[in-house]
Amino acid sequence: MTNKDNGLEYLVLQAVANDFEEFEMIVGEIAKWTNGYQAAPDRRQIEQALMTAIAGEDIKAYEPREGHRQLVATQADPRKIHSLWFYITEQGKSRMQRLEALEHEAESK
C-alpha cells in the first residue's frame, strides 16, 4: 500500500469483506496475508484500525445472541471487541476499492 496506515486499513476491510468475522479471525487472516511479505501488525494495531473503521462506518459491529445463532448490530466497545463479530458496510466496500485503486496506481509508477 502507499502507506502503512492505508495498508492496515485495507487489510482490515478485506478481512471482513466476504463474511462476518470475529476479531481472532481478522488477526489470523492479516497475519497470513503479511507473512513473509511485511511485518505483521500487532493485535493492538489491528484493534485500533478496526475501531477506526467502525467509527468511520466502514465496518459494523455485531453481538451474538441466542447461543450465537443470531447477530445483532451493536456499538463497538474496545473492552468487548474480542466477543463481537464484524462485517463491512457498503461504504466500507467503496473505501476498500479506493484503497485498492491507490495501490495499483502506486505500483504502476
Secondary structure, DSSP 8 states (H G I E B T S, - for coil): --SHHHHHHHHHHHHTSSS-EEHHHHHHHHHHHHTTTS----HHHHHHHHHHHHHTTSEEEEEEETTTTEEEEE---GGGGGG-EEEE-HHHHHHHHHHHHHHHHHHH-
